[in-house]
Amino acid sequence: MTRDERRRIIPLAMRAALASVAMACFLLALKGFAAWHTGSVAMLGSLADTALDLLASLVTLYGVKLAAEPADHDHRFGHGKAEALAALFQVALITASAAGIAWRAILAFGNPNATADAEFGVGVSIVAILATLVLLAYQRSVIRKTGSVAILADNVHYQSDVLLNGSVIVALVLDQYFAWRWADPLFGIAIAAWLAWNAFGASSNAIDQLMDKEWPEDQRAAFLDVAARQPGLKGIHDFRTRRSGSHDFAQFHMEVERELTVAQAHDIVEGVERNLRDVFPKVEVLIHLDPEGHVDTDNPLVEADVTPHWFGKRL
């Protein structure tokens, strides 16, 4: 990515993140009044989710801003893991909110009351759905132009909000027009469970990044397939990968013939780097050069040959 492309893409992603924050603030105020006015547990759950949406949008804004900053002297691999730390903080808030909503719903089971002014709550939820659809359309246009991973994640999160607001409408209608007094607390518990499940997923992803979990096998295989196509390459081992925020890192040992000069071996390495950069432009690659047959350590995990299965047949 050229510097001009980067300057063009970053403002687009920043504007999308700011739009997400503005939308979350609007919905938070609207649902806050609706939850107070109706006393609906389901609406309260939707309010809590919107509050977390605001936090998530702020984290996205922070992540996009941080991603635009280059690595510095103290952070040679960039600042991507700050997103994972912020996500764990967000997970703690989500879990606390889910527990509070579930407790409120359980209490409501013991004293089921009709929801006040359900029509108002339904109207608020419809406005929330329409406003969210506008935001989703704008985010998708930005994603097509920038490929921003942070905005994509925010877009997926807001897609689930459309379903959440729809469930609030169903709960209020059942309570108001069919006198199903259990509907509101039941949907409140369902929303709490949904929040808890999302918290678990978010924590898993954040922990995987902090623990430097390897890429998925299909991504590793695709990467190795490109690397191994370079003429003169005799093998690949000690292949390690990790992800930090929106940045990917890969490193491996590459074997070449022992008789090559340093300049010849260096040309092969640069050929591999060019091929990988063309297909995986967002991956930072570190290659260690070894003479063919060289053994660095007796650790079988490190020395495992990961060269694609077709490699020997095509040389």
TIVOKOL-323171 format. One record per residue: x, y, z of N, C-alpha, C, CB in turn; residue in three letters. Coordinates in pm, whole numbers, plus 50000, padded with zeros to 5 digits. Atoms other than C-alpha are relative to their C-alpha. Glycine has a CB too. Layout:
<atoms>
XYZXYZXYZXYZala;...
</atoms>
This chain:
<atoms>
500844988150000500005000050000500885012450000499045000050122met;499204987950008501445033549896499595009950108499875006349861thr;500314989949898501565063750127498745007749965501175009750017arg;501204992750041498915081749919498744991750023500105004049852asp;501155008749976496585051649936499684999550148500274985849947glu;500205000749855497115049850311499335012950052501354997750072arg;500604987349959496285086950354498545000949959500785011649939arg;501374999650048493105081850152499114990550079499954996649852arg;500795010349934491945050450333499745003350146500704986749990ile;500134997549856492585061050693498885009950033501315005150056ile;501124990949968490255091550687498644993649979500105012549916pro;501275006950022487475069750542499664991150119500064991749871leu;500235008849886487875044250822499715008050126501214990850023ala;500244991549884488035071951082498595005849997501035011350005met;501364994450010484815087450950498964989350030499775005949859arg;500945010949971483075053550962499964997050149500394987349921ala;499955002549855484245048351321499305011250076501454998750047ala;500674988749936483065083151419498484999349980500545013349945leu;501435001750025479685076451255499414989450092499744996349853ala;500455010549909479425044751463499855005250142500994988249998ser;500084994149866480145064151783498795009150011501285007850033val;501134990749998477575090951694498684992450003500045009249878ala;501235007950001474915064651618499764993550135500074989349891met;500155006449870475575046451946499545010150105501334993550044ala;500424989649905475205079252140498525003349982500855012749982cys;501414997150029471875086651969499104988950052499795001949849phe;500835011349957470495051752034500034998350151500464987249932leu;499905001249855471735052052393499025009650067501455002850048leu;500924990349943469775083752471498544995949975500265014149942ala;501375003950037466665071152288499534988050082499924996849850leu;500405012149927466635036852452500015002150151500924988449964lys;499994997149858467515050852792498665005750045501125009750034gly;501314994549967464335071452792498914989549986499705012149911phe;501025010350022462325042152650500004989750113500244993149866ala;499925009749892463595018052919499415005750129501454995650023ala;500574993549881462715043053194498495001749988500675013750022trp;501424997250021459315050853040499154987350002499815007249868his;500795012250012458195014852973500244990150113500304993349869thr;499655009849898459954995553250500244986149945498924999450102gly;499805013050065460604967452999501394994550027499765001349849ser;498725006649979463334942653089500714997949866499824986650074val;499415002050132463854934852721500605013049947498954994749902ala;499474987050042464264971952648501245003650081498935011050016met;498824997749917466684974252939501204992249946499724995950147leu;498935007950060468704946252783500525006249872499534986049973gly;499604993350123468694964452451500795012750031498775003449914ser;499264988149957469834996052632501434996450040499285006950117leu;498665004349958472734977252791500864996449880499904988150097ala;499255003850120473724963252454500455012449924499164991049909asp;499634987650069473684998352303501135007150074498775009249988thr;498914994149923475875010852588501324993049966499724999250151ala;498805007450037478314983252501500385002749855499794985050021leu;499714996050138477984992552134500835012849997498695001949920asp;499254987449993479185027252226501454997450039499335009750101leu;498655003449958482175012652406500754993249887499984991150125leu;499375007150111482874989352115500365009749888499074989049946ala;499724990250104482645018451872501185008850036498775008649974ser;498854992149955485075038652082501284991949987499805004550146leu;498835008850015487455008852086500384999149852499714985850058val;499745000450144487085006451707500685012949954498704997749922thr;499404987150035487845043551675501455000650045499205011650063leu;498645000349947490895039151895500894990649917500004995650148tyr;499235009750077491985008551700500375005149862499234987149987gly;499724994550133491685025851363501085010850009498725005849937val;499004989449981493655055751493501384994150029499575009350115lys;498745006249962496305033351646500624992649882499804990450117leu;499495007450116496575012351331500685009249899498864992549932ala;499404990550093497475043851139501395004450044499115012249985ala;498704995949949500525049351357501044989149973499925003050151glu;498965010150029503765032051252500634994750128501085006049909pro;499255005349886505865010451480501035010350045500694986549963ala;499024990549948508155030351706501134992550070499325010050096asp;498825005949938511345024451902499634990050110500895010950056his;500405008849889509525008752197499014989249959499405008250111asp;500995009750047506964989451990500354996449856498535005750011his;499495003150134508834974451695499004992249916501294992150012arg;501015007650073505904951951603498675007549992499794986450066phe;501234992250007503354980051618499254999950132499114994949889gly;500814998449879500544986451867498734991749995499655014650019his;501225007650023498024960451755499414993450124500264989749899gly;500515007349884497764942252089499225008950096501134993450073lys;500824991149918496264973252250498524997449975500345014849970ala;501395003350030493044963152073499534988050081499834997349850glu;500365011849923493084929352246499825003450148501074989149984ala;500134995749860493624945652587498695007750020501215008750041leu;501264992549991490744969652521498814990649988499935010849889ala;501095009750015488594940252412499734992550130500324990249888ala;500195007049872489204922152742499285009050101501364995450057leu;500724990649914488084953552927498535000549961500635014149990phe;501374999950048484984954052710499274987250041499985001649847gln;500605012849960484334917252785499545000350146500994988449978val;500364999149858484334924553159498715008050017501135006550080ala;501224992049993481674951453108498804992349946500185013149923leu;501095007850057479574928752887499514989550098500454993449869ile;500365010549905479664900853143499235005750118501254992650050thr;500694993749887478654924253427498605004449960500805012150052ala;501324995750047475794938453221499064988249981500145007849870ser;500835011950022474544903953123499504994550134500794989249924ala;500405005149868474514893153489498925008950062501224999250095ala;500994990849945472594924553592498654998649933500485014249986gly;501265001550073469984920253319499314986950037500255000749849ile;500585013049965469494883453401499385000650139501074988949994ala;500544998849864469004891653771498715008150001501035006550092trp;501214991950009466474918853685498854991849939500265012749915arg;501025008250063464604894253461499464989450096500554993349874ala;500425010249903464534867553734499055006150103501224993750071ile;500894993049906463024892653976498655002949936500655013150048leu;501244997150070460444901753712499124987749988500295005649861ala;500805012350003459374865253691499174998650127500924987749983phe;500725001049873458354867354056498905010250013500945001550114gly;501014989549992456284898553997499715005249860500465011650093asn;500254996050139455104899353634498965011149991499544988149917pro;500904988750019453584933053550499935003649852500465012250084asn;500154995750139452264946853225500995011249971498555004749971ala;499074989550040454764968253039499245012949973500814995749876thr;500664987150021453845005053041500325005549862500425010050108ala;499854993350130453245021652703500884991849905500605013950019asp;499225008750088454484992452493500115005749860499374986349994ala;499954994150134453605011652175501215009249983498705007749971glu;498854991250004456265037152260501294991949986500055009050126phe;498815008450009458845009652314500164993849863499934989050104gly;499945005650135457944993751981500475010749901498624994449958val;499614989250089458285027451807501485003150011499195012450030gly;498584997549978461705033251963500844989249934500315000850150val;499255011150059462874998751851500005000949848499424986650045ser;500074998650145461685005251495500965011149953498555003149954ile;499064989150033463575038551487501444995050010499785012250094val;498645005349981466655020451621500404990949885500094992450133ala;499715009050112466414993951348500305008049873498824990349976ile;499804992150121466075019751069501325007750005498825009849981leu;498754992549986468955040951204501214990649984500055007250137ala;498905009650010471165009951235500204995349857499754988050091thr;499895004150140470394999450877500735010649918498624997449940leu;499284989350069471595033550756501504999250030499445013950043val;498595001249962474845029450952500654987949932500134998850152leu;499445012150063475344994050816500305002449853499014988250014leu;499794997350142474955006150458501255008749980498775007049938ala;498834991350010477545033750513501294992350031499865012050095tyr;498815007849964479975009950685500404990549887499754992050128gln;499685009350109479714985050399500685007249883498744992949951arg;499364992550107480605012150147501455003250034499245013049972ser;498634997249957483685021150352500844987349996500005006050142val;499275012750000484684984550389500414996349858499144988850060ile;499675003150140484534979950009501195008449951498785002549909arg;498934991050046486895009749962501314998150077499555014450013lys;498805000549916489315003650250500414986050042499775008250123thr;499695013349948489084967050354500325000050147501154994149924gly;499684998749857489274978550717499414988550080499495013350055ser;500445011249917489114948650952499215005150121501204991750046val;500674994549882488094970551247498575004249967500795012050054ala;501344995850040485124985551062499154987949964500065009849881ile;500735012350032484154950950936499464993550127500914990249925leu;500435005849873484004938051294498865008150061501174999250099ala;501064991349949481904967951398498714998149921500445014849996asp;501165002250086479594961651103499274987250039500424999449854asn;500615012749958479014925551209499275001750133501084988950013val;500614997749869478274937251564498665007249986500955008150091his;501244992550017475644962051447498954992149923500285013049928tyr;500975008950064474044935651224499204992250104500714990349904gln;500695007449895473244915851538499055009150078501024993650096ser;500894990649930471694947351689498635000849933500625013850005asp;501294999950070468994946551421499134988750052500214998749846val;500745011449946467974911951544499605002550145500844987249990leu;500284997449859468174923251907498825009550015501245005950069leu;501124990649994465844952751849498714993349953500295012449915asn;501185007450044463494929551663499434991450111500344991349880gly;500475008349888463334906551966499295008450106501174992550063ser;500664991149906462414936352185498575003049954500795013250016val;501334997450055459484944151954499084988250024500095003049850ile;500815012149978458274908051975499604998850146500774987449955val;500305001149856458514908152356498935010050042501275002250083ala;500974989849962456564940752389498624997149941500485013849955leu;501285003350062453854929752146499324988550073500194996449851val;500585011449928453364896452323499495004350138501044988850016leu;500394995449868453204914152658498755008849994501155007650066asp;501074990050004450844942152553498714994549941500455012049920gln;501205003750074448454925352308499544985750025500255001949855tyr;500405013849973448474888952413500074996750149500884990549923phe;499945001549854448944894152790500934988950044498624997450055ala;498995009949960451934870852795501015007250090500704993649875trp;499184992449905453464885853110501404994350014499335000450135arg;498665006249989456354861353095500905003749882499874984850010trp;499224997550122457444873152750501145009850025499095005449890ala;498984989749980459304904352865501204994950080499405012150070asp;498835005249928461464888053137500694988449929499604995550138pro;499405011250073461954857352917500955005249892498904991249936leu;499134994250102463344878452634501175007350066499205009749911phe;498904993749926465394897452893501104989950031499495006150130gly;499025010649973467084864752994500704995749871499324987950067ile;499415004050129467584855552628501045010249955498904998649893ala;499054989550037469264889052564501264999250087499355014050013ile;498855001349910471484884352871500894988349956499524997950147ala;499235011650046472504849852743500755003349871499074987949977ala;499364996250126473224864652400501225008950026499005007149908trp;498884991449964475414891552557501174991950057499555010650102leu;498965008349940477294865452761500734991749894499384990650107ala;499395007950107477884844152451500965008649917498924993849909trp;499134991050074479294874052263501245003750081499245012749961asn;498864997249914481504881752562501014988649994499545002350145ala;499115011750008482894846352548500785000049868499194987050014phe;499334999650130483624849652175501055010949993498995001949889gly;499054988850003485284883552218501224996950085499325012850050ala;498865003349913487434870952507500904989749935499514995050136ser;499205010450067488544840552306500915006149895499094989449936ser;499204993650104489694862252015501115008650060499115008549910asn;499004991349938491464886852245501134991850062499355009050107ala;498995008549936493234859352440500874993349894499324989450089ile;499225006150107494274842252116501065009649948499074995649885asp;499024990250047495964874452003501105002350102499335013149966gln;499004997549896497664880452336500944988050018499325003250132leu;499195012249987498894844252339500704996249870499124988550045met;499345002450129500154846751979499604986649939501515000550016asp;500485012350060497964818651852500324999749851498494998550022lys;499685001650141498924804951510498785003049912500524985949973glu;501084998050096496914813451200499214987049982500575004849864trp;500745012150037494174789251089500784992149895498595003549946pro;499225008750088495524759650892499855003749853499594985750020glu;500174996750141494004770650561500795012549961498525002149968asp;499224988050026495664804850589501504996849998499705010750105gln;498605004149999499014788850678500364992849870500284990850121arg;499745007750121498734765150383500075009149877498924989449980ala;499984990850113497924793250139501275008349997498785009250005ala;498784992049989500894813550264501204991749955500205005050145phe;498885008750036503314784350231499994996549852499984987350083leu;500125003350142501984776149886500635010749914498534998149962asp;499404988950075503034810549762501515000550024499355013550041val;498574999149967506394810249944500814989349929500204998950151ala;499245011350052507414776149809500155000149849499354987150042ala;499944999850146506974785449443501255007149945498765006849945arg;498804992950043510244804949433501074990249953500545008750113gln;498905008650046512904787749216501245001650088500355003149853pro;498804999749918516004778849414499744997050146500645013349989gly;500335003149861514164773049742499994984850018498615006150039leu;499875014449979514954738449885499184994750117501434996750021lys;500815004749887512724737050191499655011350096500734988950075gly;500444990249900510894755950466499744992650131498725007649953ile;500305005649869510854748550838499915011250104501084989650042his;500174990449889510224765551172499105011649959501375005350046asp;500964989950046507204783751029499135004250118499134994649883phe;500774994749887505594806251293499195012049954500935003850117arg;500884989050036502684830251262499305005450124498974995549896thr;500804994149894500734853751483499275012149946500895003950122arg;500794988450038498244882051467500015010150113498544996049964arg;500024989349901498334915651645499105011049947501455005350029ser;500964990550052495244936851592499654996649857500535014250010gly;500275002450142494804940451215501264996149924499375012349937ser;498735003350064498444931151148500334985250020501145008950056his;499565013949996499754896451065501514999549988499334991649888asp;498565001950005503294884251116500304985349970500675004450134phe;499585013550034505024853750969501524999549993499374995449865ala;498565001950008508534840351004500294985249976500715005150128gln;499645013950026510274809050882501474999249958499084993849890phe;498655002950049513634793250798499884994549859500754989950095his;500055003950141514284789050426501344994049959499645012149910met;498775007050039516834764350285500325002249853499894985150030glu;499524998850138518914769849971501264991449987500305015049961val;498805008150024521834751249812501205005950073500304998949849glu;498844995749924525034752850014501035007349913500654988050067arg;498964994550087527154762449711499725014249955500174991349880glu;500354986650047525334795249646500825010750072498515002650020leu;499364988649935527044828349714498965007350086500645009649894thr;500924992249916525564852349969499065008249911500785009350096val;500824991850089524344874649685498934991749931500885007049895ala;500975008650066522654845649504498894995750096500704987749940gln;500995004049900520944833549821499085011750037500714994750127ala;500794988049966519834869049898498985002949891500935012250020his;500944997850109518234871949554498804990650011500704997949864asp;501105009649983516174840549624499065004650113500554985850031ile;500814995049888515024854649958499135011849956500915004250118val;500774988550046513984887149793498894995949905500925010149931glu;501055005050089512054867549530498814994650081500564989049909gly;501065005149913510114849749806499235011550063500584990850110val;500654988549936509414882749980499105007449902501055009650058glu;500824993250100508134898549657498714992249973500785001849870arg;501185008350027505794869449587498995000750115500424985449976asn;500894999549884504414870149941499365013850014500764996550127leu;500534986549988504014907949937498895002549898501135010349982arg;501034998150103501984906249614498684993650042500484994049867asp;501215007449963499514880749757499535003650140500244985149991val;500334996849860499644890150128500645013550037500494988650097phe;499354986949979500404927650132499985005050144499335010249913pro;500114995149862499394931950497500774991450100498545000550040lys;499245008949913501694904850636501455004450005499884985349953val;498584996949983505094913850778500764986950009500245008950126glu;499305012850013507534885950686501455001350045499934995049854val;498615000949957510824876450850500534986349960500145002350155leu;499465012550053512954850050675501434998150049499954999849846ile;498645003949959516014832450820500544990249897500014993750145his;499425008250107518314817250558500894989150057500795008749903leu;499195011549959519804782350608500534992849877499174990450089asp;499545008850107522024760350388499204986950004501534997150014pro;500815012250009520204729050270500544989250094499974994949855glu;499625010649909520234701650534500465004650136501054991949940gly;499544994849872521234724550820498944997750108500325015149988his;500895002349886519734715951161500355010150108500134985350054val;499774989649900519334744651408499914994850142499025011449981asp;500285004849866518084724951706499464985949992499005009250073thr;500565013549999516964690351811498535000050041500804991150095asp;501424999049967513464703251892499184996049878499645014550047asn;500735004650118511194683551654498885009449958499434986350024pro;501054990650035508464709851672500565011449915499335005550126leu;499384988950072510794737351554500494995549863501165005850081val;499395004650124512474716251285499034993549903501094990450031glu;500985006650087509244702751134500005006549862498605000750062ala;500024995050137509364705850755498565002949960500674989849901asp;501374996350035506264724850641499875003149851499565012250082val;500074997650143507044726250270498784992949943501304995149930thr;501195006250057503844719550067500284986349939499405009049894pro;499805013950043503304683249965500404998849853498734992150024his;499675000650142503644691249593501415004849971499025008349921trp;498744992950022507024708449643501024991749924500585004350133phe;498985008250064509324679749547499664996149858500244987850080gly;500415004350133507254670449241500175010949896498564995450002lys;499954988950095507464705149085501395005849982499075010850045arg;498634994850014511154712049136500684994049877500844997050126leu;
</atoms>
